[in-house]
Amino acid sequence: MSKYNFEWNANDYKTPPILYEKALKHWGIDKFDLDTCCTVENIPAREYCKNGITDGLSVDWRAFNWCNPPFNECRKWIAKAYLESLKGNKTALLIPVRTETAYWHDYILDNDDVSIEWLRKGYKFLNRENEEMGVFKNALAIVYFEGVKQA
């Protein structure tokens, strides 16, 4: 297996703990209020929007949220995080760095309520058995919608 090949064709790899721990540290919390988009409960959170059970795009988010969206559906999750930030809710999104896309320009870049933690390449997502997968070959960022209520 090449170090870049994943073991199954899916869009719901588990987040490496080192990445969600960065977001917890960013806000000085020990648990998120909501994991907005997951298949299994592998993030420390009080509530979970699980695929096939609760649609995280149609519910109100909480004060502190984690979102590792399917990378081919980033736009709608980023738009939701933006709308939630206008209510004062904070969201950390783990997304690929695709600064050429409209959603980066529409919601992230030049947004005073957003901070970005640029990540080096080389993170390994986890499979269903919590084993490390091959290295993810694209650049990632944790985008923080800081939840500043609009006046």
C-alpha positions, 0 to 999 in steps of 0.5 A: 500500500502506498502511504497515500492510499486509504483502505476503503472508499469513504467520506467519513474517516475519523479525525486524528485526536491531535487535530480536535485537541488543537481546537479544544485548546484553542478555546480552552475547553475539554469537550465540544457541545456538539459534533455536527457531522459524524458517523461514530462518536470519536470526538469528545462532545456532549451531543452528536449529529450522526449520519443517518440519525440527525442532520447537522445541517438542519438543527441549531448548533451549540455554543462550541461545535466541531465539524469534520465535514465530508470534504466533497460537501464542505461548502454547505457545512461552512455556510452553516457554520457561518450562519451559526457564528452570526448567532454567537456560536463557535465552530471549528471546521477541519477542512482541506485548504482550497483557497481557490474555491468560492466558499473560502472567499465567501465565508472564510478569507477576509472574515474578521470573525474567523481565525485559521490554523494552517496545518502541515501535511502528513496527518493520518485519519483513522479507520473504523477500527481506530487504526491510522490510515495512510498519510492524507496528502493535501493541506488542511486547516482548522477554520475557527468561526469565533461566534461574534454576534452581529449587532 
